[in-house]
Amino acid sequence: MRERVTHTLKPIYTKDSKVLILGTMPSVKSREVGFYYGHPKNRFWWVLEKVFEEKMEDKIEFLNRHSIALWDVLKECEINASSDASIKNAIPNDLENFIKKTNIQIIFTTGKSAYKYYLKFFKGKINLPVICLSSPSPANCRVRDDELIEEYNILKKYL
């Protein structure tokens, strides 16, 4: 059953952030724990540890130190649980003004839905390259751990 959800997590960034990683909308579990990629089986944080070859003690400090900003494309939508495929009546976050506060040079999305919504709302409005990475979600079991790590290694090229 679809419910109207409003994004409540603040973006993580500094004025020196060079890379922006965008999800679609926080999952049910992320909303419960009040932090991005909060499902224990989501591979996002684990993949970043592998890519940067370091253990993450503090997620915000880690992102800031590596000049990575983190947010989501959508501000509000109707969604069934955490299913991006079920999203209807989406309203975007204000990415245009957000990016002006940073040094972001490139945008990555964590999955095809985030990429699709980014293009829908911002194509031609934000003049930065955007690359779609595979979703680290536990629902995306088609992509093996080693493939995900290899794919996310591209982040280092821009930092």
Summary of the structure (lengths in Angstrom):
residues: 159
radius of gyration: 14.6
end to end distance: 41.0
largest distance: 41.3
contacts: 479
relative contact order: 0.22
helix: 33%
strand: 26%
